[in-house]
Amino acid sequence: MPYPGMPVTVMHLGVVERAVVDEVRDGGRTLVVGGVPFTLRRLNGWFVREGEPYYGTRLVLTAPPEDR
């Protein structure tokens, strides 16, 4: 279950950026990271930046490989 302060990875076109969850909304279906909301998509189960298609900028809830 996501929580505020949780480390996450933002992925966009092969670019990987580390970030932290600022806020959890909608019972965990919306996560705010860096002031930007990411919503959980039913189609693929990814958190995608609000307003983008299901394959857009996504949020990964695991640490990048170099941090493991």
Rosetta constraint file for C-alpha pairs under 8 A:
AtomPair CA 1 CA 28 HARMONIC 7.31 0.50
AtomPair CA 2 CA 6 HARMONIC 6.67 0.50
AtomPair CA 2 CA 21 HARMONIC 7.88 0.50
AtomPair CA 2 CA 24 HARMONIC 7.20 0.50
AtomPair CA 2 CA 28 HARMONIC 6.66 0.50
AtomPair CA 2 CA 31 HARMONIC 7.95 0.50
AtomPair CA 2 CA 61 HARMONIC 7.78 0.50
AtomPair CA 3 CA 21 HARMONIC 6.83 0.50
AtomPair CA 3 CA 23 HARMONIC 7.35 0.50
AtomPair CA 3 CA 24 HARMONIC 6.38 0.50
AtomPair CA 4 CA 20 HARMONIC 7.51 0.50
AtomPair CA 4 CA 21 HARMONIC 5.00 0.50
AtomPair CA 4 CA 22 HARMONIC 5.17 0.50
AtomPair CA 4 CA 23 HARMONIC 5.27 0.50
AtomPair CA 4 CA 24 HARMONIC 6.49 0.50
AtomPair CA 5 CA 20 HARMONIC 5.47 0.50
AtomPair CA 5 CA 21 HARMONIC 5.21 0.50
AtomPair CA 5 CA 22 HARMONIC 6.23 0.50
AtomPair CA 6 CA 20 HARMONIC 5.47 0.50
AtomPair CA 6 CA 21 HARMONIC 5.35 0.50
AtomPair CA 7 CA 18 HARMONIC 7.27 0.50
AtomPair CA 7 CA 19 HARMONIC 5.90 0.50
AtomPair CA 7 CA 20 HARMONIC 4.50 0.50
AtomPair CA 7 CA 21 HARMONIC 6.54 0.50
AtomPair CA 7 CA 61 HARMONIC 7.27 0.50
AtomPair CA 7 CA 62 HARMONIC 7.56 0.50
AtomPair CA 7 CA 63 HARMONIC 6.90 0.50
AtomPair CA 8 CA 18 HARMONIC 6.05 0.50
AtomPair CA 8 CA 19 HARMONIC 5.33 0.50
AtomPair CA 8 CA 20 HARMONIC 5.61 0.50
AtomPair CA 8 CA 21 HARMONIC 6.94 0.50
AtomPair CA 8 CA 59 HARMONIC 6.78 0.50
AtomPair CA 8 CA 60 HARMONIC 5.77 0.50
AtomPair CA 8 CA 61 HARMONIC 4.85 0.50
AtomPair CA 8 CA 62 HARMONIC 5.93 0.50
AtomPair CA 8 CA 63 HARMONIC 6.11 0.50
AtomPair CA 9 CA 16 HARMONIC 6.51 0.50
AtomPair CA 9 CA 17 HARMONIC 5.60 0.50
AtomPair CA 9 CA 18 HARMONIC 4.66 0.50
AtomPair CA 9 CA 19 HARMONIC 5.87 0.50
AtomPair CA 9 CA 59 HARMONIC 5.73 0.50
AtomPair CA 9 CA 60 HARMONIC 4.98 0.50
AtomPair CA 9 CA 61 HARMONIC 6.50 0.50
AtomPair CA 9 CA 62 HARMONIC 6.87 0.50
AtomPair CA 9 CA 63 HARMONIC 6.43 0.50
AtomPair CA 9 CA 64 HARMONIC 6.73 0.50
AtomPair CA 10 CA 16 HARMONIC 5.85 0.50
AtomPair CA 10 CA 17 HARMONIC 5.10 0.50
AtomPair CA 10 CA 18 HARMONIC 6.28 0.50
AtomPair CA 10 CA 19 HARMONIC 6.90 0.50
AtomPair CA 10 CA 57 HARMONIC 7.08 0.50
AtomPair CA 10 CA 58 HARMONIC 5.84 0.50
AtomPair CA 10 CA 59 HARMONIC 4.66 0.50
AtomPair CA 10 CA 60 HARMONIC 6.24 0.50
AtomPair CA 11 CA 15 HARMONIC 5.63 0.50
AtomPair CA 11 CA 16 HARMONIC 4.85 0.50
AtomPair CA 11 CA 17 HARMONIC 6.53 0.50
AtomPair CA 11 CA 57 HARMONIC 5.81 0.50
AtomPair CA 11 CA 58 HARMONIC 5.37 0.50
AtomPair CA 11 CA 59 HARMONIC 6.26 0.50
AtomPair CA 11 CA 60 HARMONIC 7.30 0.50
AtomPair CA 12 CA 16 HARMONIC 6.83 0.50
AtomPair CA 12 CA 56 HARMONIC 7.11 0.50
AtomPair CA 12 CA 57 HARMONIC 4.73 0.50
AtomPair CA 12 CA 58 HARMONIC 6.69 0.50
AtomPair CA 13 CA 57 HARMONIC 7.68 0.50
AtomPair CA 18 CA 64 HARMONIC 7.90 0.50
AtomPair CA 19 CA 33 HARMONIC 6.87 0.50
AtomPair CA 19 CA 34 HARMONIC 7.33 0.50
AtomPair CA 20 CA 33 HARMONIC 6.09 0.50
AtomPair CA 20 CA 34 HARMONIC 7.41 0.50
AtomPair CA 21 CA 31 HARMONIC 6.58 0.50
AtomPair CA 21 CA 32 HARMONIC 5.95 0.50
AtomPair CA 21 CA 33 HARMONIC 4.78 0.50
AtomPair CA 21 CA 34 HARMONIC 7.50 0.50
AtomPair CA 22 CA 31 HARMONIC 7.53 0.50
AtomPair CA 22 CA 32 HARMONIC 5.43 0.50
AtomPair CA 22 CA 33 HARMONIC 5.31 0.50
AtomPair CA 22 CA 34 HARMONIC 6.72 0.50
AtomPair CA 22 CA 35 HARMONIC 7.28 0.50
AtomPair CA 23 CA 31 HARMONIC 5.92 0.50
AtomPair CA 23 CA 32 HARMONIC 5.01 0.50
AtomPair CA 23 CA 33 HARMONIC 7.20 0.50
AtomPair CA 24 CA 28 HARMONIC 5.61 0.50
AtomPair CA 24 CA 29 HARMONIC 7.74 0.50
AtomPair CA 24 CA 30 HARMONIC 6.06 0.50
AtomPair CA 24 CA 31 HARMONIC 4.79 0.50
AtomPair CA 24 CA 32 HARMONIC 6.37 0.50
AtomPair CA 25 CA 29 HARMONIC 6.50 0.50
AtomPair CA 25 CA 30 HARMONIC 5.01 0.50
AtomPair CA 25 CA 31 HARMONIC 6.16 0.50
AtomPair CA 25 CA 32 HARMONIC 7.79 0.50
AtomPair CA 26 CA 30 HARMONIC 5.78 0.50
AtomPair CA 29 CA 39 HARMONIC 5.85 0.50
AtomPair CA 29 CA 40 HARMONIC 5.21 0.50
AtomPair CA 30 CA 37 HARMONIC 6.39 0.50
AtomPair CA 30 CA 38 HARMONIC 5.56 0.50
AtomPair CA 30 CA 39 HARMONIC 4.46 0.50
AtomPair CA 30 CA 40 HARMONIC 6.28 0.50
AtomPair CA 30 CA 47 HARMONIC 7.69 0.50
AtomPair CA 31 CA 37 HARMONIC 5.60 0.50
AtomPair CA 31 CA 38 HARMONIC 5.20 0.50
AtomPair CA 31 CA 39 HARMONIC 6.51 0.50
AtomPair CA 31 CA 47 HARMONIC 7.81 0.50
AtomPair CA 32 CA 36 HARMONIC 5.28 0.50
AtomPair CA 32 CA 37 HARMONIC 4.25 0.50
AtomPair CA 32 CA 38 HARMONIC 6.11 0.50
AtomPair CA 33 CA 37 HARMONIC 6.38 0.50
AtomPair CA 33 CA 38 HARMONIC 7.45 0.50
AtomPair CA 36 CA 49 HARMONIC 7.16 0.50
AtomPair CA 36 CA 50 HARMONIC 7.74 0.50
AtomPair CA 37 CA 49 HARMONIC 6.03 0.50
AtomPair CA 37 CA 50 HARMONIC 5.70 0.50
AtomPair CA 38 CA 47 HARMONIC 5.38 0.50
AtomPair CA 38 CA 48 HARMONIC 4.93 0.50
AtomPair CA 38 CA 49 HARMONIC 4.18 0.50
AtomPair CA 38 CA 50 HARMONIC 5.20 0.50
AtomPair CA 38 CA 58 HARMONIC 7.55 0.50
AtomPair CA 38 CA 59 HARMONIC 7.25 0.50
AtomPair CA 39 CA 46 HARMONIC 7.93 0.50
AtomPair CA 39 CA 47 HARMONIC 4.99 0.50
AtomPair CA 39 CA 48 HARMONIC 5.44 0.50
AtomPair CA 39 CA 49 HARMONIC 6.38 0.50
AtomPair CA 39 CA 50 HARMONIC 5.88 0.50
AtomPair CA 40 CA 45 HARMONIC 6.11 0.50
AtomPair CA 40 CA 46 HARMONIC 5.55 0.50
AtomPair CA 40 CA 47 HARMONIC 4.26 0.50
AtomPair CA 40 CA 48 HARMONIC 6.45 0.50
AtomPair CA 41 CA 45 HARMONIC 5.18 0.50
AtomPair CA 41 CA 46 HARMONIC 5.57 0.50
AtomPair CA 41 CA 47 HARMONIC 6.21 0.50
AtomPair CA 41 CA 48 HARMONIC 6.99 0.50
AtomPair CA 41 CA 54 HARMONIC 6.63 0.50
AtomPair CA 42 CA 46 HARMONIC 7.89 0.50
AtomPair CA 43 CA 54 HARMONIC 7.48 0.50
AtomPair CA 44 CA 54 HARMONIC 7.52 0.50
AtomPair CA 46 CA 54 HARMONIC 7.80 0.50
AtomPair CA 46 CA 58 HARMONIC 6.62 0.50
AtomPair CA 46 CA 59 HARMONIC 7.05 0.50
AtomPair CA 46 CA 60 HARMONIC 7.76 0.50
AtomPair CA 47 CA 58 HARMONIC 5.54 0.50
AtomPair CA 47 CA 59 HARMONIC 5.25 0.50
AtomPair CA 47 CA 60 HARMONIC 7.43 0.50
AtomPair CA 48 CA 52 HARMONIC 6.98 0.50
AtomPair CA 48 CA 53 HARMONIC 7.72 0.50
AtomPair CA 48 CA 54 HARMONIC 6.37 0.50
AtomPair CA 48 CA 55 HARMONIC 7.40 0.50
AtomPair CA 48 CA 56 HARMONIC 6.14 0.50
AtomPair CA 48 CA 57 HARMONIC 5.63 0.50
AtomPair CA 48 CA 58 HARMONIC 4.31 0.50
AtomPair CA 48 CA 59 HARMONIC 6.24 0.50
AtomPair CA 49 CA 56 HARMONIC 6.88 0.50
AtomPair CA 49 CA 57 HARMONIC 5.63 0.50
AtomPair CA 49 CA 58 HARMONIC 6.20 0.50
AtomPair CA 49 CA 59 HARMONIC 7.84 0.50
AtomPair CA 52 CA 56 HARMONIC 5.53 0.50
AtomPair CA 52 CA 57 HARMONIC 7.37 0.50
AtomPair CA 63 CA 67 HARMONIC 6.01 0.50
AtomPair CA 63 CA 68 HARMONIC 6.64 0.50
AtomPair CA 64 CA 68 HARMONIC 6.98 0.50
